[in-house]
Amino acid sequence: MWFTLASDNGPVIERRPRLHFVWTGISFPYHARLAIESAAVARPDSEITLHIIGELPRSAEFNHIARAESVRVNPTNLGELLDGCPDDVAL
């Protein structure tokens, strides 16, 4: 399913759904990998981003996800991640 965004003053824009996962810590267990892979199967039309706060995990499960074509890994810090939130979002 694609979302259509329209404005009274602008063109119609079609957008793929975006799914975001956030992880922190050097462990990355199987259930974390399974959640991301399940989302990719359920929504193959989506853009999936895995935000890693701090050090990259050290596990075979993370290495598998990091190689997946359907997932973008975004190393970041908490401040940068929260800066992307709209101002009216309660944290």
C-alpha positions as CSV (number, residue, x, y, z in Angstrom):
1,M,0.0,0.0,0.0
2,W,1.3,3.4,-1.0
3,F,0.2,6.6,0.8
4,T,-0.9,9.6,-1.2
5,L,-0.1,13.0,0.2
6,A,-2.0,15.9,-1.2
7,S,-2.0,19.6,-0.5
8,D,-4.4,22.2,-1.7
9,N,-1.5,24.1,-3.2
10,G,0.9,21.4,-4.3
11,P,1.2,18.3,-6.3
12,V,0.1,14.8,-5.2
13,I,3.0,12.9,-3.8
14,E,3.0,9.1,-3.4
15,R,5.1,7.7,-0.7
16,R,6.2,4.2,0.4
17,P,5.5,3.4,4.0
18,R,8.4,3.8,6.3
19,L,9.2,1.5,9.2
20,H,11.7,2.5,11.9
21,F,13.4,0.2,14.4
22,V,15.7,1.5,17.1
23,W,18.4,-0.5,18.9
24,T,21.0,0.2,21.5
25,G,23.7,-2.1,23.0
26,I,26.2,-4.5,21.6
27,S,24.0,-7.6,21.7
28,F,21.4,-8.1,19.0
29,P,19.4,-11.3,19.6
30,Y,17.4,-13.4,17.2
31,H,14.1,-11.9,18.2
32,A,15.2,-8.5,17.1
33,R,16.2,-9.9,13.7
34,L,12.9,-11.7,13.5
35,A,10.9,-8.6,14.2
36,I,12.7,-6.7,11.3
37,E,12.4,-9.7,8.9
38,S,8.7,-10.2,9.7
39,A,8.1,-6.5,9.0
40,A,9.9,-6.9,5.6
41,V,7.7,-9.9,4.7
42,A,4.5,-8.2,5.9
43,R,5.2,-4.9,4.2
44,P,7.5,-5.6,1.2
45,D,6.8,-2.2,-0.2
46,S,8.1,-0.4,2.8
47,E,11.4,1.4,3.5
48,I,12.9,-0.1,6.7
49,T,15.5,1.7,8.7
50,L,17.3,0.2,11.7
51,H,18.6,3.1,13.9
52,I,21.6,2.0,16.0
53,I,22.3,4.2,19.0
54,G,25.9,4.0,20.1
55,E,28.2,1.1,19.3
56,L,27.3,-1.3,16.5
57,P,26.0,-4.7,17.8
58,R,28.4,-7.6,17.6
59,S,26.4,-10.7,16.7
60,A,25.7,-12.9,13.7
61,E,22.0,-11.8,13.9
62,F,23.0,-8.1,13.4
63,N,25.4,-9.0,10.6
64,H,22.6,-10.8,8.8
65,I,20.3,-7.8,9.1
66,A,23.0,-5.4,8.1
67,R,23.5,-7.3,4.8
68,A,19.8,-7.4,4.0
69,E,18.9,-5.4,0.9
70,S,15.6,-4.3,2.4
71,V,17.1,-2.8,5.5
72,R,19.1,0.4,5.9
73,V,21.3,0.6,9.0
74,N,21.6,4.1,10.4
75,P,24.3,4.5,13.1
76,T,23.3,7.5,15.2
77,N,23.2,9.0,18.6
78,L,20.0,9.7,20.7
79,G,20.2,13.4,20.2
80,E,20.3,13.2,16.4
81,L,17.5,10.7,16.4
82,L,15.2,12.9,18.6
83,D,16.1,16.0,16.6
84,G,14.2,14.5,13.7
85,C,11.0,14.4,15.7
86,P,8.4,17.1,15.2
87,D,8.3,19.8,17.9
88,D,4.8,18.9,19.0
89,V,5.7,15.3,19.8
90,A,5.6,14.6,23.5
91,L,8.7,12.7,24.7
